[in-house]
Amino acid sequence: MSEITRRELVKRAGAGAAGVALSGGLAGRALGGIRVEEAADAANTIKIGFVSPRTGPLGGFGEPDPYLLSQARKKLAAGLTIGGKKYAVQIIDKDTTSDPVRAGQIARELINKNKVDLILSTSTPETNNPVADAAEGAGVPCISTVQPWEAWFFGRKGDPKKGFKTTFHFSFGVQDFANAYLAQWKQVPNNKKVGVMWPNDADGNAIRAALGPILTKNGYTIVDPGAYQDASTDFSSQIAKFKSEGVEIFNTFPIPPDFATFWRQAAQQGLTRQIKIAQIAKTGLFPSQVEALGSLGYNLASAAYWHPVFPYKWHLTGQGSKQLAADYTKATGRQWNQNLGSDAALFDVAIAAMNKAGNPKNKVAVSNAMRKLKVDTPLGHLDWGKGPVPNVINTPIIGDQWVKATSGKFKLDLLITEHADDKHVPIQAKLKPYSS
């Protein structure tokens, strides 16, 4: 078989190669008996790694990513012109399978094998932390989202006086959860006793250290049976403690399977009958997770880092929040998912950083551009110059509640019930007491 480079192939066809965008799967494929060796010259191609959990216990977070990636690839098919130079764009996406070890391996593969210029990472410490650590060690710019910023920064032993060299994060923080909870919980009369199930992981430990004191300062009594291990199967002791203490508010930050197990046991053992507010996070973010609970999912309180009523847009495609949700449903047949907005924002941030750097192939320049970057995204305006710590900007978390849908093709609606973190987001309903 004769072998030629792709550039030679395209040149023979009378077209330039600089604007070709790739999905990462073209290199090495046979084309009409001719072997295609490379998509475009490395110096003229921006390689972006995209890492998310698409399968496994955290798979709900990555559910919208195939749609988002297809949209991004379409918009970037003509390439990007940065600093007066035209670049092709190649997006190489990887599934962590919800495994933090694999997440780190994927990041190193993207860095060492694929030679990416930038990594985008999304959803939970199990994904973002090992990816960011690998990128930081290799000097590769990395931007991540959807994880309490404290669990990202302090979970990686960040020093507020120094920060990190090449890794950056935008997401909600513990204070944002507190703002939402304090605004929501006063809407339903309760005894201010909060039973908490905070796991022994990066999220749980960050929440325990910061959220508990904030709630206590605001007059709430925390009933904490202690950190539990992920993938626990028997929560009888915790349930018994919550019942005996008379808690009327429940709060948890578990991986999704753990909450499903706990909540079914709580219903069987009578705890749900005394709960007036069931406030969940990390799980219950997506319709599929709540639908799986049946009637036990109705009136669970949650919080949104993106929602179709957010008055912002995905600048890469021009889709407003409502349109983005509608287009996703039309394309997939699925109900919208919060990660639509957050993961879309990764591309707006990345493109803005590369433009500000002037040379997307210069990793130091891109990292330096991120330090004071200002950019509009589906989550609102982000300004890394504001902190709260170096390399981080916190984004809003907005209180909401899952209710039984009264119309339409889906079983549930997620309604905004407060907007302490962003007054531009419209409130849709008052919080209802939980009932099982």
TORKOL-4160 file (C-alpha; in steps of 0.2 Angstrom, whole numbers, padded with zeros to 4 digits, m for minus):
436
<pt num="1" X="0000" Y="0000" Z="0000"/>
<pt num="2" X="0007" Y="0017" Z="m0004"/>
<pt num="3" X="0008" Y="0029" Z="0010"/>
<pt num="4" X="0006" Y="0048" Z="0009"/>
<pt num="5" X="0003" Y="0062" Z="0023"/>
<pt num="6" X="m0014" Y="0069" Z="0024"/>
<pt num="7" X="m0007" Y="0086" Z="0020"/>
<pt num="8" X="m0002" Y="0079" Z="0003"/>
<pt num="9" X="m0019" Y="0070" Z="0001"/>
<pt num="10" X="m0028" Y="0086" Z="0004"/>
<pt num="11" X="m0016" Y="0096" Z="m0007"/>
<pt num="12" X="m0019" Y="0084" Z="m0021"/>
<pt num="13" X="m0038" Y="0087" Z="m0019"/>
<pt num="14" X="m0035" Y="0106" Z="m0021"/>
<pt num="15" X="m0039" Y="0110" Z="m0003"/>
<pt num="16" X="m0029" Y="0117" Z="0012"/>
<pt num="17" X="m0026" Y="0107" Z="0027"/>
<pt num="18" X="m0025" Y="0121" Z="0040"/>
<pt num="19" X="m0044" Y="0122" Z="0043"/>
<pt num="20" X="m0048" Y="0104" Z="0046"/>
<pt num="21" X="m0054" Y="0099" Z="0063"/>
<pt num="22" X="m0053" Y="0081" Z="0069"/>
<pt num="23" X="m0062" Y="0071" Z="0082"/>
<pt num="24" X="m0046" Y="0061" Z="0086"/>
<pt num="25" X="m0051" Y="0045" Z="0077"/>
<pt num="26" X="m0044" Y="0049" Z="0059"/>
<pt num="27" X="m0026" Y="0046" Z="0061"/>
<pt num="28" X="m0020" Y="0030" Z="0053"/>
<pt num="29" X="m0036" Y="0025" Z="0045"/>
<pt num="30" X="m0036" Y="0018" Z="0027"/>
<pt num="31" X="m0044" Y="0030" Z="0014"/>
<pt num="32" X="m0047" Y="0023" Z="m0003"/>
<pt num="33" X="m0032" Y="0012" Z="m0002"/>
<pt num="34" X="m0021" Y="0026" Z="0004"/>
<pt num="35" X="m0016" Y="0026" Z="0022"/>
<pt num="36" X="m0019" Y="0043" Z="0031"/>
<pt num="37" X="m0004" Y="0046" Z="0043"/>
<pt num="38" X="m0008" Y="0062" Z="0052"/>
<pt num="39" X="m0023" Y="0074" Z="0053"/>
<pt num="40" X="m0013" Y="0090" Z="0051"/>
<pt num="41" X="0004" Y="0096" Z="0055"/>
<pt num="42" X="0007" Y="0097" Z="0074"/>
<pt num="43" X="0012" Y="0115" Z="0074"/>
<pt num="44" X="m0004" Y="0120" Z="0065"/>
<pt num="45" X="m0016" Y="0110" Z="0076"/>
<pt num="46" X="m0022" Y="0114" Z="0093"/>
<pt num="47" X="m0025" Y="0097" Z="0102"/>
<pt num="48" X="m0038" Y="0098" Z="0117"/>
<pt num="49" X="m0040" Y="0084" Z="0128"/>
<pt num="50" X="m0058" Y="0082" Z="0136"/>
<pt num="51" X="m0060" Y="0070" Z="0151"/>
<pt num="52" X="m0076" Y="0066" Z="0160"/>
<pt num="53" X="m0085" Y="0051" Z="0168"/>
<pt num="54" X="m0096" Y="0044" Z="0155"/>
<pt num="55" X="m0099" Y="0027" Z="0163"/>
<pt num="56" X="m0099" Y="0020" Z="0180"/>
<pt num="57" X="m0107" Y="0027" Z="0196"/>
<pt num="58" X="m0103" Y="0045" Z="0191"/>
<pt num="59" X="m0109" Y="0042" Z="0173"/>
<pt num="60" X="m0124" Y="0054" Z="0175"/>
<pt num="61" X="m0111" Y="0069" Z="0175"/>
<pt num="62" X="m0105" Y="0064" Z="0157"/>
<pt num="63" X="m0122" Y="0060" Z="0150"/>
<pt num="64" X="m0123" Y="0076" Z="0139"/>
<pt num="65" X="m0105" Y="0076" Z="0134"/>
<pt num="66" X="m0107" Y="0066" Z="0117"/>
<pt num="67" X="m0119" Y="0080" Z="0112"/>
<pt num="68" X="m0108" Y="0094" Z="0118"/>
<pt num="69" X="m0093" Y="0087" Z="0109"/>
<pt num="70" X="m0102" Y="0085" Z="0093"/>
<pt num="71" X="m0108" Y="0103" Z="0094"/>
<pt num="72" X="m0090" Y="0109" Z="0098"/>
<pt num="73" X="m0083" Y="0099" Z="0084"/>
<pt num="74" X="m0095" Y="0106" Z="0071"/>
<pt num="75" X="m0091" Y="0124" Z="0077"/>
<pt num="76" X="m0073" Y="0121" Z="0077"/>
<pt num="77" X="m0072" Y="0112" Z="0060"/>
<pt num="78" X="m0066" Y="0127" Z="0051"/>
<pt num="79" X="m0052" Y="0129" Z="0064"/>
<pt num="80" X="m0047" Y="0144" Z="0075"/>
<pt num="81" X="m0038" Y="0160" Z="0070"/>
<pt num="82" X="m0027" Y="0166" Z="0085"/>
<pt num="83" X="m0014" Y="0179" Z="0084"/>
<pt num="84" X="m0016" Y="0180" Z="0066"/>
<pt num="85" X="m0013" Y="0162" Z="0063"/>
<pt num="86" X="m0025" Y="0148" Z="0057"/>
<pt num="87" X="m0025" Y="0132" Z="0067"/>
<pt num="88" X="m0035" Y="0116" Z="0065"/>
<pt num="89" X="m0043" Y="0110" Z="0081"/>
<pt num="90" X="m0043" Y="0092" Z="0087"/>
<pt num="91" X="m0053" Y="0087" Z="0102"/>
<pt num="92" X="m0048" Y="0070" Z="0110"/>
<pt num="93" X="m0061" Y="0064" Z="0123"/>
<pt num="94" X="m0059" Y="0051" Z="0136"/>
<pt num="95" X="m0070" Y="0042" Z="0148"/>
<pt num="96" X="m0064" Y="0039" Z="0166"/>
<pt num="97" X="m0077" Y="0025" Z="0169"/>
<pt num="98" X="m0078" Y="0034" Z="0186"/>
<pt num="99" X="m0061" Y="0028" Z="0191"/>
<pt num="100" X="m0049" Y="0040" Z="0199"/>
<pt num="101" X="m0034" Y="0029" Z="0194"/>
<pt num="102" X="m0040" Y="0028" Z="0176"/>
<pt num="103" X="m0042" Y="0047" Z="0176"/>
<pt num="104" X="m0024" Y="0050" Z="0180"/>
<pt num="105" X="m0019" Y="0037" Z="0167"/>
<pt num="106" X="m0029" Y="0045" Z="0154"/>
<pt num="107" X="m0022" Y="0062" Z="0158"/>
<pt num="108" X="m0004" Y="0056" Z="0156"/>
<pt num="109" X="m0009" Y="0047" Z="0140"/>
<pt num="110" X="m0016" Y="0063" Z="0133"/>
<pt num="111" X="0000" Y="0072" Z="0138"/>
<pt num="112" X="0013" Y="0060" Z="0133"/>
<pt num="113" X="0005" Y="0051" Z="0119"/>
<pt num="114" X="m0007" Y="0063" Z="0111"/>
<pt num="115" X="0004" Y="0078" Z="0115"/>
<pt num="116" X="m0011" Y="0089" Z="0119"/>
<pt num="117" X="m0009" Y="0108" Z="0121"/>
<pt num="118" X="m0023" Y="0109" Z="0134"/>
<pt num="119" X="m0034" Y="0098" Z="0145"/>
<pt num="120" X="m0052" Y="0101" Z="0150"/>
<pt num="121" X="m0059" Y="0091" Z="0164"/>
<pt num="122" X="m0076" Y="0089" Z="0172"/>
<pt num="123" X="m0086" Y="0082" Z="0187"/>
<pt num="124" X="m0080" Y="0077" Z="0204"/>
<pt num="125" X="m0064" Y="0075" Z="0213"/>
<pt num="126" X="m0063" Y="0057" Z="0207"/>
<pt num="127" X="m0060" Y="0065" Z="0189"/>
<pt num="128" X="m0053" Y="0082" Z="0191"/>
<pt num="129" X="m0040" Y="0080" Z="0205"/>
<pt num="130" X="m0030" Y="0066" Z="0197"/>
<pt num="131" X="m0031" Y="0074" Z="0180"/>
<pt num="132" X="m0025" Y="0091" Z="0187"/>
<pt num="133" X="m0011" Y="0083" Z="0196"/>
<pt num="134" X="m0005" Y="0075" Z="0180"/>
<pt num="135" X="m0006" Y="0091" Z="0171"/>
<pt num="136" X="0002" Y="0101" Z="0184"/>
<pt num="137" X="0017" Y="0089" Z="0185"/>
<pt num="138" X="0019" Y="0090" Z="0166"/>
<pt num="139" X="0017" Y="0109" Z="0164"/>
<pt num="140" X="0001" Y="0107" Z="0153"/>
<pt num="141" X="m0013" Y="0119" Z="0155"/>
<pt num="142" X="m0029" Y="0111" Z="0163"/>
<pt num="143" X="m0046" Y="0119" Z="0166"/>
<pt num="144" X="m0059" Y="0110" Z="0176"/>
<pt num="145" X="m0076" Y="0112" Z="0183"/>
<pt num="146" X="m0091" Y="0104" Z="0193"/>
<pt num="147" X="m0083" Y="0100" Z="0210"/>
<pt num="148" X="m0083" Y="0111" Z="0226"/>
<pt num="149" X="m0068" Y="0122" Z="0223"/>
<pt num="150" X="m0061" Y="0118" Z="0241"/>
<pt num="151" X="m0061" Y="0100" Z="0237"/>
<pt num="152" X="m0051" Y="0104" Z="0221"/>
<pt num="153" X="m0039" Y="0117" Z="0228"/>
<pt num="154" X="m0036" Y="0110" Z="0246"/>
<pt num="155" X="m0039" Y="0092" Z="0241"/>
<pt num="156" X="m0023" Y="0094" Z="0230"/>
<pt num="157" X="m0014" Y="0103" Z="0244"/>
<pt num="158" X="m0015" Y="0120" Z="0236"/>
<pt num="159" X="m0006" Y="0134" Z="0245"/>
<pt num="160" X="m0017" Y="0150" Z="0245"/>
<pt num="161" X="0000" Y="0160" Z="0244"/>
<pt num="162" X="0006" Y="0151" Z="0229"/>
<pt num="163" X="m0008" Y="0143" Z="0220"/>
<pt num="164" X="m0004" Y="0131" Z="0205"/>
<pt num="165" X="0007" Y="0134" Z="0189"/>
<pt num="166" X="m0004" Y="0127" Z="0175"/>
<pt num="167" X="m0021" Y="0121" Z="0183"/>
<pt num="168" X="m0036" Y="0131" Z="0185"/>
<pt num="169" X="m0054" Y="0128" Z="0191"/>
<pt num="170" X="m0071" Y="0136" Z="0191"/>
<pt num="171" X="m0085" Y="0129" Z="0201"/>
<pt num="172" X="m0096" Y="0132" Z="0216"/>
<pt num="173" X="m0090" Y="0132" Z="0234"/>
<pt num="174" X="m0095" Y="0128" Z="0252"/>
<pt num="175" X="m0101" Y="0145" Z="0255"/>
<pt num="176" X="m0112" Y="0144" Z="0239"/>
<pt num="177" X="m0121" Y="0129" Z="0246"/>
<pt num="178" X="m0123" Y="0137" Z="0262"/>
<pt num="179" X="m0131" Y="0152" Z="0254"/>
<pt num="180" X="m0143" Y="0141" Z="0244"/>
<pt num="181" X="m0148" Y="0130" Z="0259"/>
<pt num="182" X="m0151" Y="0145" Z="0271"/>
<pt num="183" X="m0162" Y="0153" Z="0258"/>
<pt num="184" X="m0171" Y="0137" Z="0255"/>
<pt num="185" X="m0173" Y="0130" Z="0272"/>
<pt num="186" X="m0182" Y="0145" Z="0280"/>
<pt num="187" X="m0196" Y="0142" Z="0267"/>
<pt num="188" X="m0202" Y="0126" Z="0276"/>
<pt num="189" X="m0205" Y="0127" Z="0295"/>
<pt num="190" X="m0193" Y="0115" Z="0304"/>
<pt num="191" X="m0184" Y="0112" Z="0320"/>
<pt num="192" X="m0167" Y="0116" Z="0313"/>
<pt num="193" X="m0160" Y="0099" Z="0317"/>
<pt num="194" X="m0149" Y="0093" Z="0302"/>
<pt num="195" X="m0144" Y="0075" Z="0300"/>
<pt num="196" X="m0129" Y="0074" Z="0288"/>
<pt num="197" X="m0122" Y="0060" Z="0278"/>
<pt num="198" X="m0105" Y="0067" Z="0273"/>
<pt num="199" X="m0093" Y="0053" Z="0266"/>
<pt num="200" X="m0075" Y="0050" Z="0269"/>
<pt num="201" X="m0069" Y="0057" Z="0252"/>
<pt num="202" X="m0063" Y="0074" Z="0245"/>
<pt num="203" X="m0080" Y="0081" Z="0244"/>
<pt num="204" X="m0087" Y="0075" Z="0261"/>
<pt num="205" X="m0071" Y="0081" Z="0270"/>
<pt num="206" X="m0072" Y="0098" Z="0262"/>
<pt num="207" X="m0090" Y="0100" Z="0266"/>
<pt num="208" X="m0088" Y="0093" Z="0284"/>
<pt num="209" X="m0074" Y="0106" Z="0288"/>
<pt num="210" X="m0083" Y="0121" Z="0281"/>
<pt num="211" X="m0102" Y="0119" Z="0279"/>
<pt num="212" X="m0105" Y="0112" Z="0297"/>
<pt num="213" X="m0098" Y="0128" Z="0305"/>
<pt num="214" X="m0108" Y="0139" Z="0294"/>
<pt num="215" X="m0124" Y="0131" Z="0297"/>
<pt num="216" X="m0121" Y="0130" Z="0316"/>
<pt num="217" X="m0117" Y="0149" Z="0316"/>
<pt num="218" X="m0134" Y="0151" Z="0308"/>
<pt num="219" X="m0143" Y="0142" Z="0322"/>
<pt num="220" X="m0144" Y="0124" Z="0315"/>
<pt num="221" X="m0139" Y="0109" Z="0325"/>
<pt num="222" X="m0129" Y="0096" Z="0316"/>
<pt num="223" X="m0132" Y="0078" Z="0319"/>
<pt num="224" X="m0117" Y="0069" Z="0311"/>
<pt num="225" X="m0115" Y="0050" Z="0314"/>
<pt num="226" X="m0097" Y="0052" Z="0306"/>
<pt num="227" X="m0089" Y="0049" Z="0290"/>
<pt num="228" X="m0094" Y="0034" Z="0280"/>
<pt num="229" X="m0085" Y="0024" Z="0266"/>
<pt num="230" X="m0091" Y="0026" Z="0248"/>
<pt num="231" X="m0100" Y="0010" Z="0242"/>
<pt num="232" X="m0107" Y="0006" Z="0260"/>
<pt num="233" X="m0122" Y="m0005" Z="0259"/>
<pt num="234" X="m0130" Y="m0004" Z="0277"/>
<pt num="235" X="m0135" Y="0013" Z="0284"/>
<pt num="236" X="m0145" Y="0006" Z="0299"/>
<pt num="237" X="m0135" Y="0015" Z="0312"/>
<pt num="238" X="m0135" Y="0032" Z="0304"/>
<pt num="239" X="m0154" Y="0030" Z="0301"/>
<pt num="240" X="m0157" Y="0025" Z="0320"/>
<pt num="241" X="m0147" Y="0041" Z="0326"/>
<pt num="242" X="m0156" Y="0053" Z="0314"/>
<pt num="243" X="m0173" Y="0046" Z="0321"/>
<pt num="244" X="m0168" Y="0046" Z="0339"/>
<pt num="245" X="m0162" Y="0064" Z="0337"/>
<pt num="246" X="m0178" Y="0070" Z="0329"/>
<pt num="247" X="m0169" Y="0078" Z="0313"/>
<pt num="248" X="m0181" Y="0086" Z="0301"/>
<pt num="249" X="m0168" Y="0091" Z="0288"/>
<pt num="250" X="m0157" Y="0079" Z="0279"/>
<pt num="251" X="m0141" Y="0084" Z="0269"/>
<pt num="252" X="m0129" Y="0073" Z="0260"/>
<pt num="253" X="m0115" Y="0073" Z="0247"/>
<pt num="254" X="m0113" Y="0055" Z="0241"/>
<pt num="255" X="m0109" Y="0046" Z="0225"/>
<pt num="256" X="m0126" Y="0042" Z="0217"/>
<pt num="257" X="m0128" Y="0023" Z="0222"/>
<pt num="258" X="m0124" Y="0027" Z="0240"/>
<pt num="259" X="m0139" Y="0039" Z="0241"/>
<pt num="260" X="m0151" Y="0027" Z="0233"/>
<pt num="261" X="m0146" Y="0013" Z="0245"/>
<pt num="262" X="m0148" Y="0025" Z="0260"/>
<pt num="263" X="m0164" Y="0033" Z="0255"/>
<pt num="264" X="m0173" Y="0017" Z="0252"/>
<pt num="265" X="m0167" Y="0010" Z="0269"/>
<pt num="266" X="m0173" Y="0027" Z="0276"/>
<pt num="267" X="m0190" Y="0024" Z="0269"/>
<pt num="268" X="m0191" Y="0006" Z="0275"/>
<pt num="269" X="m0186" Y="0011" Z="0293"/>
<pt num="270" X="m0197" Y="0026" Z="0294"/>
<pt num="271" X="m0185" Y="0040" Z="0293"/>
<pt num="272" X="m0192" Y="0049" Z="0278"/>
<pt num="273" X="m0209" Y="0051" Z="0287"/>
<pt num="274" X="m0201" Y="0064" Z="0299"/>
<pt num="275" X="m0190" Y="0073" Z="0286"/>
<pt num="276" X="m0197" Y="0090" Z="0281"/>
<pt num="277" X="m0182" Y="0095" Z="0270"/>
<pt num="278" X="m0171" Y="0082" Z="0260"/>
<pt num="279" X="m0157" Y="0092" Z="0253"/>
<pt num="280" X="m0145" Y="0082" Z="0242"/>
<pt num="281" X="m0130" Y="0086" Z="0232"/>
<pt num="282" X="m0118" Y="0077" Z="0221"/>
<pt num="283" X="m0132" Y="0065" Z="0218"/>
<pt num="284" X="m0149" Y="0069" Z="0213"/>
<pt num="285" X="m0143" Y="0082" Z="0200"/>
<pt num="286" X="m0150" Y="0073" Z="0185"/>
<pt num="287" X="m0167" Y="0067" Z="0180"/>
<pt num="288" X="m0161" Y="0049" Z="0178"/>
<pt num="289" X="m0155" Y="0048" Z="0196"/>
<pt num="290" X="m0171" Y="0054" Z="0204"/>
<pt num="291" X="m0183" Y="0044" Z="0192"/>
<pt num="292" X="m0174" Y="0028" Z="0198"/>
<pt num="293" X="m0180" Y="0032" Z="0216"/>
<pt num="294" X="m0199" Y="0032" Z="0210"/>
<pt num="295" X="m0210" Y="0041" Z="0222"/>
<pt num="296" X="m0196" Y="0043" Z="0234"/>
<pt num="297" X="m0188" Y="0056" Z="0222"/>
<pt num="298" X="m0203" Y="0068" Z="0223"/>
<pt num="299" X="m0199" Y="0084" Z="0232"/>
<pt num="300" X="m0181" Y="0081" Z="0235"/>
<pt num="301" X="m0172" Y="0097" Z="0236"/>
<pt num="302" X="m0156" Y="0100" Z="0226"/>
<pt num="303" X="m0145" Y="0114" Z="0219"/>
<pt num="304" X="m0141" Y="0119" Z="0201"/>
<pt num="305" X="m0125" Y="0125" Z="0194"/>
<pt num="306" X="m0134" Y="0127" Z="0178"/>
<pt num="307" X="m0152" Y="0127" Z="0173"/>
<pt num="308" X="m0162" Y="0132" Z="0157"/>
<pt num="309" X="m0168" Y="0147" Z="0165"/>
<pt num="310" X="m0151" Y="0154" Z="0167"/>
<pt num="311" X="m0150" Y="0170" Z="0157"/>
<pt num="312" X="m0134" Y="0167" Z="0149"/>
<pt num="313" X="m0128" Y="0158" Z="0133"/>
<pt num="314" X="m0114" Y="0146" Z="0126"/>
<pt num="315" X="m0104" Y="0158" Z="0116"/>
<pt num="316" X="m0096" Y="0145" Z="0105"/>
<pt num="317" X="m0112" Y="0141" Z="0097"/>
<pt num="318" X="m0123" Y="0156" Z="0102"/>
<pt num="319" X="m0136" Y="0145" Z="0110"/>
<pt num="320" X="m0145" Y="0153" Z="0125"/>
<pt num="321" X="m0149" Y="0141" Z="0140"/>
<pt num="322" X="m0166" Y="0138" Z="0135"/>
<pt num="323" X="m0161" Y="0134" Z="0118"/>
<pt num="324" X="m0147" Y="0123" Z="0123"/>
<pt num="325" X="m0158" Y="0112" Z="0134"/>
<pt num="326" X="m0171" Y="0111" Z="0120"/>
<pt num="327" X="m0159" Y="0107" Z="0107"/>
<pt num="328" X="m0151" Y="0093" Z="0118"/>
<pt num="329" X="m0168" Y="0085" Z="0120"/>
<pt num="330" X="m0172" Y="0086" Z="0102"/>
<pt num="331" X="m0156" Y="0078" Z="0097"/>
<pt num="332" X="m0155" Y="0064" Z="0111"/>
<pt num="333" X="m0173" Y="0062" Z="0117"/>
<pt num="334" X="m0167" Y="0065" Z="0135"/>
<pt num="335" X="m0172" Y="0078" Z="0147"/>
<pt num="336" X="m0159" Y="0092" Z="0150"/>
<pt num="337" X="m0144" Y="0089" Z="0161"/>
<pt num="338" X="m0135" Y="0102" Z="0172"/>
<pt num="339" X="m0118" Y="0097" Z="0165"/>
<pt num="340" X="m0124" Y="0104" Z="0148"/>
<pt num="341" X="m0120" Y="0122" Z="0154"/>
<pt num="342" X="m0105" Y="0118" Z="0164"/>
<pt num="343" X="m0096" Y="0108" Z="0152"/>
<pt num="344" X="m0100" Y="0120" Z="0138"/>
<pt num="345" X="m0092" Y="0133" Z="0148"/>
<pt num="346" X="m0076" Y="0124" Z="0147"/>
<pt num="347" X="m0075" Y="0128" Z="0129"/>
<pt num="348" X="m0079" Y="0146" Z="0131"/>
<pt num="349" X="m0065" Y="0147" Z="0144"/>
<pt num="350" X="m0052" Y="0138" Z="0134"/>
<pt num="351" X="m0055" Y="0148" Z="0118"/>
<pt num="352" X="m0054" Y="0164" Z="0128"/>
<pt num="353" X="m0038" Y="0159" Z="0136"/>
<pt num="354" X="m0030" Y="0154" Z="0120"/>
<pt num="355" X="m0035" Y="0170" Z="0112"/>
<pt num="356" X="m0028" Y="0180" Z="0126"/>
<pt num="357" X="m0012" Y="0170" Z="0126"/>
<pt num="358" X="m0010" Y="0174" Z="0107"/>
<pt num="359" X="m0001" Y="0157" Z="0104"/>
<pt num="360" X="m0012" Y="0142" Z="0109"/>
<pt num="361" X="0004" Y="0131" Z="0107"/>
<pt num="362" X="0013" Y="0140" Z="0121"/>
<pt num="363" X="0008" Y="0132" Z="0137"/>
<pt num="364" X="0016" Y="0145" Z="0148"/>
<pt num="365" X="0007" Y="0159" Z="0139"/>
<pt num="366" X="m0010" Y="0150" Z="0140"/>
<pt num="367" X="m0007" Y="0147" Z="0159"/>
<pt num="368" X="m0002" Y="0165" Z="0162"/>
<pt num="369" X="m0018" Y="0171" Z="0152"/>
<pt num="370" X="m0029" Y="0161" Z="0163"/>
<pt num="371" X="m0023" Y="0170" Z="0179"/>
<pt num="372" X="m0033" Y="0185" Z="0176"/>
<pt num="373" X="m0045" Y="0179" Z="0163"/>
<pt num="374" X="m0062" Y="0187" Z="0161"/>
<pt num="375" X="m0075" Y="0178" Z="0150"/>
<pt num="376" X="m0094" Y="0176" Z="0148"/>
<pt num="377" X="m0100" Y="0158" Z="0149"/>
<pt num="378" X="m0117" Y="0149" Z="0151"/>
<pt num="379" X="m0114" Y="0150" Z="0170"/>
<pt num="380" X="m0112" Y="0169" Z="0169"/>
<pt num="381" X="m0097" Y="0180" Z="0169"/>
<pt num="382" X="m0081" Y="0173" Z="0176"/>
<pt num="383" X="m0066" Y="0183" Z="0182"/>
<pt num="384" X="m0051" Y="0174" Z="0189"/>
<pt num="385" X="m0044" Y="0190" Z="0196"/>
<pt num="386" X="m0057" Y="0189" Z="0210"/>
<pt num="387" X="m0051" Y="0173" Z="0218"/>
<pt num="388" X="m0056" Y="0166" Z="0231"/>
<pt num="389" X="m0039" Y="0159" Z="0230"/>
<pt num="390" X="m0026" Y="0158" Z="0215"/>
<pt num="391" X="m0032" Y="0148" Z="0200"/>
<pt num="392" X="m0050" Y="0147" Z="0206"/>
<pt num="393" X="m0066" Y="0157" Z="0203"/>
<pt num="394" X="m0082" Y="0151" Z="0211"/>
<pt num="395" X="m0098" Y="0150" Z="0202"/>
<pt num="396" X="m0116" Y="0151" Z="0208"/>
<pt num="397" X="m0126" Y="0136" Z="0215"/>
<pt num="398" X="m0145" Y="0139" Z="0215"/>
<pt num="399" X="m0157" Y="0130" Z="0226"/>
<pt num="400" X="m0171" Y="0120" Z="0218"/>
<pt num="401" X="m0182" Y="0105" Z="0220"/>
<pt num="402" X="m0188" Y="0090" Z="0210"/>
<pt num="403" X="m0207" Y="0089" Z="0208"/>
<pt num="404" X="m0219" Y="0078" Z="0199"/>
<pt num="405" X="m0221" Y="0085" Z="0181"/>
<pt num="406" X="m0239" Y="0091" Z="0177"/>
<pt num="407" X="m0237" Y="0091" Z="0159"/>
<pt num="408" X="m0224" Y="0086" Z="0145"/>
<pt num="409" X="m0215" Y="0070" Z="0141"/>
<pt num="410" X="m0205" Y="0069" Z="0156"/>
<pt num="411" X="m0209" Y="0063" Z="0174"/>
<pt num="412" X="m0200" Y="0076" Z="0184"/>
<pt num="413" X="m0197" Y="0095" Z="0183"/>
<pt num="414" X="m0183" Y="0104" Z="0192"/>
<pt num="415" X="m0189" Y="0121" Z="0199"/>
<pt num="416" X="m0178" Y="0135" Z="0205"/>
<pt num="417" X="m0184" Y="0140" Z="0223"/>
<pt num="418" X="m0171" Y="0153" Z="0228"/>
<pt num="419" X="m0157" Y="0164" Z="0220"/>
<pt num="420" X="m0146" Y="0170" Z="0234"/>
<pt num="421" X="m0130" Y="0167" Z="0223"/>
<pt num="422" X="m0137" Y="0175" Z="0207"/>
<pt num="423" X="m0152" Y="0187" Z="0207"/>
<pt num="424" X="m0152" Y="0186" Z="0188"/>
<pt num="425" X="m0159" Y="0168" Z="0189"/>
<pt num="426" X="m0178" Y="0169" Z="0191"/>
<pt num="427" X="m0187" Y="0159" Z="0205"/>
<pt num="428" X="m0200" Y="0147" Z="0199"/>
<pt num="429" X="m0208" Y="0140" Z="0215"/>
<pt num="430" X="m0208" Y="0140" Z="0234"/>
<pt num="431" X="m0200" Y="0125" Z="0242"/>
<pt num="432" X="m0212" Y="0111" Z="0247"/>
<pt num="433" X="m0210" Y="0100" Z="0262"/>
<pt num="434" X="m0203" Y="0083" Z="0257"/>
<pt num="435" X="m0216" Y="0069" Z="0258"/>
<pt num="436" X="m0213" Y="0050" Z="0254"/>
